[in-house]
């Protein structure tokens, strides 16, 4: 056993061509131009990842692959990543101001923000102390929240990096939503262990991630009583592999447990992980006090095609708890698929479409009064946020379209359209909804200025709008 462990550790340590080092992360949902370029790189250079955020090491590792085939993309990313190569640097800094109507509508994937917010200051800084130690500072300051998003201490190597702090987790290859873990809610404190470069083992690229986190307080049921004495915990797991070149499969699990007066033990955590059906609320012989907690899981797929017009095909199957107490059957299944064309018409246009269908029961649980949330915001798909606010979790579907047009003068127009269509079980209570988000980004004195608008009609039939102005230092 000891020799096998030493062999495995040696294999992991030798799996990369790069010197072992910790890596900072690219901020999620903070810089749409950079994030779109990275998504493009992930397709044309075939980065075998189906979760986010992307770390800088994996981007720099893939960048040389496109230098000759996609020179404009290469030089844009090369310039954008220059601050991350310094020992001390401010890597991201944006200030935004807003105006809005009377309706406080939740903004998708905006870390708990609503349209009545008036300002946002987002920044990141880094100190690469040594190859194996990095100190990162981040802030998300707004009228509504003060978050330390991006603040963490990182140590280790590219095959095992430990992050302690406020790190985002996005467990999906989709860009418009993530069913089981996204940036829809506030960033929570966590301890995360993962690899920052793919591990090559038996000609297969592998990625893994474990995290343990704490969410905000909510009432939790135990022994017939509701209590918010202790905060609920989250345990997350991700594993992905590349069965053939260009195709990556991933499995994800997130377990909500503890909180209130419920006892927390390592034995409970291991049992729920190994035998989710045996600790599930679908078992008739279990009392609520014997249940381990609340679980969600997903299987994801991404296929990259570096064709004359590059594109990717993404898919997801997710479940909330198990079905029939069987570990291999998802309860309340979700189906999602999408297409992403990052380069249409000579790098001028990118286009993406994503569809998601969910059954009832998502993000609610009889042990956790507020459900699968952090500070009242669902941890996954934005489309169910308003339903959770109304105390329901009914069947529906969403459509998401995103386009970006790059003008010759380096101006960019970004448009996002989101639709929610209610199924028959939900139409008695809710309406179909729509929203449009558009942003025009232009260079100004070596920095970036953007103006935009966000408007629509929600599932309660209320109209909302928000006007935006942002300044980004680069």
Secondary structure as the mmCIF struct_conf table of DSSP 4:
data_model
#
loop_
_struct_conf.conf_type_id
_struct_conf.id
_struct_conf.beg_label_comp_id
_struct_conf.beg_label_asym_id
_struct_conf.beg_label_seq_id
_struct_conf.end_label_comp_id
_struct_conf.end_label_asym_id
_struct_conf.end_label_seq_id
HELX_RH_AL_P HELX_RH_AL_P1 UNK A 2 UNK A 13
TURN_TY1_P TURN_TY1_P1 UNK A 14 UNK A 14
BEND BEND1 UNK A 15 UNK A 15
BEND BEND2 UNK A 17 UNK A 18
HELX_LH_PP_P HELX_LH_PP_P1 UNK A 19 UNK A 20
STRN STRN1 UNK A 25 UNK A 25
HELX_LH_PP_P HELX_LH_PP_P2 UNK A 26 UNK A 27
TURN_TY1_P TURN_TY1_P2 UNK A 28 UNK A 29
BEND BEND3 UNK A 30 UNK A 30
HELX_RH_AL_P HELX_RH_AL_P2 UNK A 32 UNK A 44
TURN_TY1_P TURN_TY1_P3 UNK A 45 UNK A 46
BEND BEND4 UNK A 51 UNK A 51
STRN STRN2 UNK A 52 UNK A 52
HELX_LH_PP_P HELX_LH_PP_P3 UNK A 53 UNK A 54
STRN STRN3 UNK A 55 UNK A 55
HELX_RH_AL_P HELX_RH_AL_P3 UNK A 56 UNK A 63
HELX_RH_3T_P HELX_RH_3T_P1 UNK A 64 UNK A 66
TURN_TY1_P TURN_TY1_P4 UNK A 67 UNK A 69
BEND BEND5 UNK A 70 UNK A 70
HELX_RH_AL_P HELX_RH_AL_P4 UNK A 71 UNK A 80
TURN_TY1_P TURN_TY1_P5 UNK A 81 UNK A 81
HELX_RH_3T_P HELX_RH_3T_P2 UNK A 82 UNK A 85
BEND BEND6 UNK A 86 UNK A 87
STRN STRN4 UNK A 88 UNK A 100
BEND BEND7 UNK A 102 UNK A 102
HELX_LH_PP_P HELX_LH_PP_P4 UNK A 105 UNK A 105
STRN STRN5 UNK A 106 UNK A 106
HELX_LH_PP_P HELX_LH_PP_P5 UNK A 107 UNK A 107
TURN_TY1_P TURN_TY1_P6 UNK A 108 UNK A 109
BEND BEND8 UNK A 110 UNK A 110
TURN_TY1_P TURN_TY1_P7 UNK A 111 UNK A 112
STRN STRN6 UNK A 114 UNK A 114
TURN_TY1_P TURN_TY1_P8 UNK A 115 UNK A 116
STRN STRN7 UNK A 119 UNK A 130
TURN_TY1_P TURN_TY1_P9 UNK A 131 UNK A 132
STRN STRN8 UNK A 133 UNK A 142
BEND BEND9 UNK A 143 UNK A 144
STRN STRN9 UNK A 146 UNK A 147
TURN_TY1_P TURN_TY1_P10 UNK A 149 UNK A 150
STRN STRN10 UNK A 152 UNK A 157
TURN_TY1_P TURN_TY1_P11 UNK A 158 UNK A 159
STRN STRN11 UNK A 160 UNK A 165
STRN STRN12 UNK A 170 UNK A 170
BEND BEND10 UNK A 172 UNK A 173
BEND BEND11 UNK A 175 UNK A 176
BEND BEND12 UNK A 179 UNK A 181
BEND BEND13 UNK A 183 UNK A 185
HELX_LH_PP_P HELX_LH_PP_P6 UNK A 186 UNK A 187
STRN STRN13 UNK A 189 UNK A 194
BEND BEND14 UNK A 196 UNK A 197
HELX_LH_PP_P HELX_LH_PP_P7 UNK A 198 UNK A 198
STRN STRN14 UNK A 199 UNK A 201
TURN_TY1_P TURN_TY1_P12 UNK A 202 UNK A 203
STRN STRN15 UNK A 204 UNK A 214
STRN STRN16 UNK A 220 UNK A 222
TURN_TY1_P TURN_TY1_P13 UNK A 223 UNK A 224
STRN STRN17 UNK A 225 UNK A 227
BEND BEND15 UNK A 229 UNK A 230
STRN STRN18 UNK A 233 UNK A 244
TURN_TY1_P TURN_TY1_P14 UNK A 245 UNK A 246
STRN STRN19 UNK A 247 UNK A 257
TURN_TY1_P TURN_TY1_P15 UNK A 260 UNK A 261
HELX_RH_AL_P HELX_RH_AL_P5 UNK A 266 UNK A 274
TURN_TY1_P TURN_TY1_P16 UNK A 276 UNK A 276
HELX_RH_3T_P HELX_RH_3T_P3 UNK A 277 UNK A 279
BEND BEND16 UNK A 280 UNK A 280
TURN_TY1_P TURN_TY1_P17 UNK A 281 UNK A 282
TURN_TY1_P TURN_TY1_P18 UNK A 284 UNK A 285
TURN_TY1_P TURN_TY1_P19 UNK A 288 UNK A 290
STRN STRN20 UNK A 294 UNK A 305
BEND BEND17 UNK A 307 UNK A 309
STRN STRN21 UNK A 311 UNK A 320
BEND BEND18 UNK A 321 UNK A 321
STRN STRN22 UNK A 322 UNK A 323
TURN_TY1_P TURN_TY1_P20 UNK A 324 UNK A 325
STRN STRN23 UNK A 326 UNK A 330
BEND BEND19 UNK A 331 UNK A 332
STRN STRN24 UNK A 334 UNK A 344
TURN_TY1_P TURN_TY1_P21 UNK A 345 UNK A 348
STRN STRN25 UNK A 349 UNK A 358
TURN_TY1_P TURN_TY1_P22 UNK A 360 UNK A 363
BEND BEND20 UNK A 366 UNK A 367
STRN STRN26 UNK A 368 UNK A 368
BEND BEND21 UNK A 369 UNK A 370
BEND BEND22 UNK A 372 UNK A 372
STRN STRN27 UNK A 373 UNK A 374
TURN_TY1_P TURN_TY1_P23 UNK A 375 UNK A 376
STRN STRN28 UNK A 377 UNK A 378
BEND BEND23 UNK A 379 UNK A 380
HELX_RH_3T_P HELX_RH_3T_P4 UNK A 382 UNK A 384
HELX_RH_AL_P HELX_RH_AL_P6 UNK A 385 UNK A 389
TURN_TY1_P TURN_TY1_P24 UNK A 390 UNK A 391
STRN STRN29 UNK A 396 UNK A 406
TURN_TY1_P TURN_TY1_P25 UNK A 408 UNK A 409
BEND BEND24 UNK A 410 UNK A 410
STRN STRN30 UNK A 412 UNK A 422
HELX_RH_AL_P HELX_RH_AL_P7 UNK A 424 UNK A 427
TURN_TY1_P TURN_TY1_P26 UNK A 428 UNK A 429
STRN STRN31 UNK A 433 UNK A 444
TURN_TY1_P TURN_TY1_P27 UNK A 445 UNK A 446
STRN STRN32 UNK A 447 UNK A 457
TURN_TY1_P TURN_TY1_P28 UNK A 459 UNK A 460
BEND BEND25 UNK A 461 UNK A 461
STRN STRN33 UNK A 463 UNK A 472
#
